[in-house]
Amino acid sequence: MSTIPEPAEDRSAVRALLRLWPYVRPVRSRLFTAAFVAVIASCTGLVIPLVLKWMVDGPVADGDTAGVWLGALYLLLLGLAEAGLFGLRRWLVARPLSRVEAEMRAGLYRHLQRLPVAFHDRWASGQLLSRGTTDLMLVRMFLAFPLTFLLVNSVTIVVGVIIMLLQDWTLGLVILGPAVPVMVMCVVFERRYAVVARRAQDQVGDLTTVVEESVLGIRIIKGFGRHRSQARAFRELSATLRGTELRKARLLATIWAVIVTLPEVAIGAALVLGAVQVADGELSAGTLVAFLSTALALRWPVDSIGFLLAMSQEAATATERYFEVMDEPPEKETVSGTSPAADDAGEEDGGLRSEGGLRSEGGLRSEGGLRFEGVVFRYPDARPGSPPVLDRIDLHIRPGESMALVGATGSGKTTLTALVPRLHETTAGRITLDGTDITAMPRAELRAKVAVAFEEPTLFSASIGENVLMGADDTAGAEELERALEVAQAGFAHRLPEGTGTQVGEQGLSLSGGQRQRLALARAVVGRPRFLVLDDPLSALDVHTEAAVEAALREVLAGTTALIVAHRPSTVLLADRVALLSGGRITAVGTHQELLRGNAEYAHLMSGTGRQEDDR
């Protein structure tokens, strides 16, 4: 599962929710207006008991029928006013809060696009999905209801208690009796519920991950008959989530029982004491009616405290989870000098520094083409002291030259290619394009110069044309698309039901592996990049298609600088020279024939008897 940060022990729901203020600030006027309207509506409801007192002690006691009808009219008008004001409150908050939710979701998506690949390697997609959907829904619900009504109900309770004390202070003290135990229970409930709510939301993320992986991997599950084990894993996670939700329900039931029971007992005691006072002539019947009506009007504000606190805690944990992602530092656009960790790695990486800046072991100077100078790379989550994946890589691909990168499985070939477009940052050393350090370029500029085709092609739920043209700028059209499809020998696209407008479906699973790989290659070449990085681009093709693609690809490679990860001699022959990567180092560079004659390891790899290592 994903690496989920542990919530801080000194967490504060208020502090977490205050982080929403920048998003709420643009719509604060409507929210404040809505809160004010809700307070007026709630206080309007407290006028009703006063009208009842006037009716009982006045028209009812005097037998004034007209007065009773007038009082009924007052009650009707007050009821309509209260309902109308609450309806106005809902109208005021609906549009701005949907806007807040949409902006937060859009902000999360933008931030996810800017986060480094290392972050996405650590986090399961289900956890990110739950933060962008369920968590933001909880935040919106909090802003729409609990945020307003915690204030409204607090004001209502205070005003109602004042009214009751003015009616009869002794009965008012009886009603206030449960206040202290209720507040103590609320504090205890808030702390316990926060822990369980966080656990439940994390488990929802885990469950979402399992569902997503099961849908995307449905062919594997069915192919290996693993549907029962997957269903069992889902049931176990679902049962765990159910247990957590039941614990939440028990906590909520406990606090609700206390909040409902104690005030009801107090109202009952006030009724008995008030009835005695009315019988003794110490209290008017109208005053008792008004007092009890006010107490009953306060039942909803008091009873709602439990679930309002629960919703607030869930919103607070949802906010924490949202900002756990938003607080992750995005990719740095440019790094002055060298790669971020190069300063710390200077001594241990063999003294790659000189007073004039970085240099390679052989004193190579940056010039045209693609150059690796003393490049060292460790994964961010690697154990301290572990050997680097890549260790002092020195390699120069001249302008217009194609270089094949060959090595055993797990030697770091894919990792090396990922460093060129800065999908990962080098630990030490530097990479230059035409003499310019890639860390000195904005990422948009770098990735406009470098096109990449990965061994595992990824297609999106869009048309074939849209998938291919992702590799070009917005001005590219049908001509560029046709050229790229021709280079990649992807003419099959025209034979599909809607041609290049055919929707390929999620992950392109409606296509074969070879078709997906050819579309990925077309995407890489459609923009006529100056630098091309291909990670074993022909591995899924049959022999005849591979030969056709190679013939077309040679024309493309003649006009670009290319680094090609290769495992087969046919792919190696596309390149002008070959570099052998072994043990994290470039151990040999030369033509295919030179390495076959002079390097035993290379000869073994090309003959299919090369050693196999665990892949990273």
Helices and strands as residue ranges (DSSP letters): H 13-18, H 21-24, G 25-27, H 28-55, I 56-60, H 61-62, H 65-114, H 117-122, H 125-132, H 134-144, H 146-167, H 169-176, H 179-216, H 218-223, H 227-279, H 285-297, H 299-303, H 305-326, H 342-345, E 353-354, E 357-358, E 370-377, E 390-397, E 402-407, H 413-419, E 428-433, E 436-437, G 438-440, H 443-449, E 450-453, H 464-469, H 478-487, G 491-495, G 499-501, G 506-508, H 513-525, E 531-535, H 543-557, E 561-565, H 569-572, E 577-582, E 585-590, H 592-598, H 600-606
